Amino acid sequence: MALLTVPSLQFKTSGVLFQTRFKSFTSLPLNQRSKNLSLKTLVVEARANTRNESAKVRNRRLQKKFNGTAAKPRLSVFCSTKQLYAMLVDDQNKKCLFYGSTLQKSIRNTPPCSTIEAAQRVGEELVKACIDLKINEVSSYDRNGFHKDAKVQAFEIPISQHGFLPN
């Protein structure tokens, strides 16, 4: 009579990197009547790198490379599912030179508009603030890893007309 050996498998995901829990899977032997079965454990670690996490890693690497100054600040844009937030940042002095969002009453209520139209108004306010601060160019345009959806595209229209964005 031949002995049948079936190894036990364990799959673990890396919980440290992406805050997932450890999950393990152990297979049962096919013939449970055999007394001389030796079970071996095989551990496989899977590292899943999702698209969002890749964008965040890329963004942190770019922020180390491009730092804003008072003359050439960094333009940082955060886009949630409903709103858009934009900042001109002077990284050397650690100051925010301009902040605009689609939630501001001065942008949103006169006259009442949608979020996409408010994002375009935020871009127009940013251009006005740059003219007042005598800023001719930005050091980098930081979208924080977000895709160009309708709000971001509407925000970029007045900024590209002013000449901040590269073609």
C-alpha positions as CSV (number, residue, x, y, z in Angstrom):
1,M,0.0,0.0,0.0
2,A,1.5,3.4,-1.1
3,L,1.3,6.3,1.2
4,L,-0.3,9.5,-0.2
5,T,1.2,12.7,1.0
6,V,-0.7,15.9,0.5
7,P,1.0,19.1,1.7
8,S,-0.9,21.6,3.7
9,L,-1.1,25.1,2.0
10,Q,-1.2,28.4,3.9
11,F,-1.7,31.7,2.1
12,K,-0.9,34.9,3.9
13,T,-1.3,38.4,2.7
14,S,1.0,41.1,4.0
15,G,-1.0,42.9,6.6
16,V,1.7,45.4,7.5
17,L,1.7,47.2,4.2
18,F,-2.0,47.6,3.4
19,Q,-3.7,46.9,6.8
20,T,-5.2,43.6,5.7
21,R,-5.7,40.7,8.0
22,F,-3.8,37.5,7.8
23,K,-5.8,34.7,6.1
24,S,-4.7,31.1,6.0
25,F,-6.0,28.2,4.1
26,T,-5.2,24.6,5.1
27,S,-6.2,21.7,2.9
28,L,-7.3,18.4,4.5
29,P,-5.6,15.2,3.5
30,L,-7.5,13.1,0.9
31,N,-7.2,9.8,2.9
32,Q,-7.8,10.5,6.5
33,R,-7.5,6.8,7.4
34,S,-3.7,6.8,6.8
35,K,-1.8,6.9,10.0
36,N,1.6,7.8,8.5
37,L,0.7,11.1,6.8
38,S,3.2,13.9,7.2
39,L,1.8,17.3,6.7
40,K,4.1,20.0,5.4
41,T,3.2,23.7,5.5
42,L,3.7,25.9,2.5
43,V,3.6,29.6,3.2
44,V,3.0,32.0,0.3
45,E,3.0,35.7,0.9
46,A,1.1,37.8,-1.6
47,R,1.7,41.5,-1.9
48,A,-1.2,43.2,-3.6
49,N,-0.4,46.7,-4.9
50,T,-3.7,48.5,-5.8
51,R,-3.9,51.4,-8.2
52,N,-4.7,53.9,-5.4
53,E,-1.7,52.9,-3.3
54,S,0.6,53.2,-6.4
55,A,-0.7,56.7,-7.0
56,K,0.0,57.7,-3.4
57,V,3.5,56.3,-3.6
58,R,4.2,58.1,-6.8
59,N,2.8,61.3,-5.3
60,R,5.1,61.2,-2.2
61,R,8.1,60.6,-4.5
62,L,7.2,63.7,-6.6
63,Q,6.7,65.9,-3.5
64,K,10.3,65.2,-2.5
65,K,11.5,66.3,-5.9
66,F,9.4,69.5,-6.4
67,N,9.4,72.1,-3.6
68,G,7.5,75.4,-3.9
69,T,9.0,78.8,-3.1
70,A,7.3,82.2,-2.6
71,A,8.1,83.1,-6.3
72,K,7.3,79.6,-7.7
73,P,4.8,77.8,-5.4
74,R,3.5,74.2,-5.8
75,L,-0.1,73.9,-6.9
76,S,-1.7,71.1,-5.0
77,V,-5.2,69.8,-5.9
78,F,-7.3,67.3,-3.9
79,C,-10.5,66.0,-5.4
80,S,-13.0,64.0,-3.4
81,T,-16.0,62.4,-4.9
82,K,-18.1,65.6,-4.5
83,Q,-15.7,68.5,-4.0
84,L,-12.4,70.0,-5.2
85,Y,-9.8,71.7,-3.1
86,A,-6.8,73.7,-4.4
87,M,-3.8,75.2,-2.7
88,L,-0.7,77.2,-3.6
89,V,2.0,76.0,-1.2
90,D,5.3,77.7,-0.4
91,D,7.2,74.6,0.9
92,Q,10.4,76.5,2.0
93,N,8.5,78.9,4.4
94,K,5.8,76.3,5.1
95,K,2.9,78.6,4.1
96,C,-0.2,78.3,2.1
97,L,-0.4,81.3,-0.3
98,F,-3.9,80.5,-1.6
99,Y,-6.7,78.1,-0.7
100,G,-9.9,77.6,-2.7
101,S,-12.6,75.0,-2.6
102,T,-15.9,74.3,-4.2
103,L,-17.5,74.5,-0.7
104,Q,-16.7,78.2,-0.2
105,K,-19.9,80.3,-0.1
106,S,-18.3,83.2,-2.1
107,I,-17.7,80.8,-5.0
108,R,-20.7,78.5,-4.7
109,N,-23.6,80.9,-4.0
110,T,-23.2,83.9,-6.3
111,P,-24.9,82.9,-8.6
112,P,-25.8,79.3,-7.6
113,C,-24.0,76.7,-9.6
114,S,-23.0,73.0,-9.9
115,T,-19.8,71.5,-8.5
116,I,-18.2,71.5,-12.0
117,E,-18.9,75.2,-12.5
118,A,-17.7,75.9,-8.9
119,A,-14.4,74.1,-9.8
120,Q,-14.0,76.4,-12.8
121,R,-14.6,79.4,-10.5
122,V,-11.9,78.1,-8.1
123,G,-9.5,78.1,-11.0
124,E,-10.4,81.7,-11.9
125,E,-9.9,82.7,-8.2
126,L,-6.5,81.0,-8.2
127,V,-5.5,83.0,-11.3
128,K,-6.6,86.3,-9.6
129,A,-4.7,85.4,-6.5
130,C,-1.6,84.7,-8.6
131,I,-1.8,88.0,-10.3
132,D,-2.2,89.8,-6.9
133,L,0.8,87.9,-5.5
134,K,2.9,88.5,-8.7
135,I,3.4,84.8,-9.4
136,N,4.2,84.0,-13.0
137,E,4.6,80.2,-12.8
138,V,4.3,77.3,-10.5
139,S,7.0,74.8,-9.7
140,S,4.8,71.8,-10.1
141,Y,1.2,70.8,-10.5
142,D,0.3,68.2,-7.9
143,R,-3.0,66.3,-8.5
144,N,-2.2,63.9,-5.6
145,G,-2.6,60.9,-7.8
146,F,-6.1,61.6,-8.8
147,H,-7.5,61.1,-12.3
148,K,-8.6,64.0,-14.5
149,D,-12.3,63.8,-13.9
150,A,-14.8,66.6,-14.9
151,K,-14.1,68.7,-11.8
152,V,-10.3,68.7,-12.4
153,Q,-10.7,69.4,-16.1
154,A,-13.0,72.3,-15.3
155,F,-10.5,73.6,-12.8
156,E,-7.6,73.3,-15.3
157,I,-9.3,75.4,-18.0
158,P,-8.6,78.9,-16.6
159,I,-5.2,77.9,-15.2
160,S,-4.0,76.6,-18.6
161,Q,-5.2,79.8,-20.2
162,H,-3.1,81.8,-17.8
163,G,-0.1,79.6,-18.7
164,F,0.5,77.6,-15.5
165,L,0.1,74.1,-16.9
166,P,2.5,72.6,-19.4
167,N,1.0,71.6,-22.8
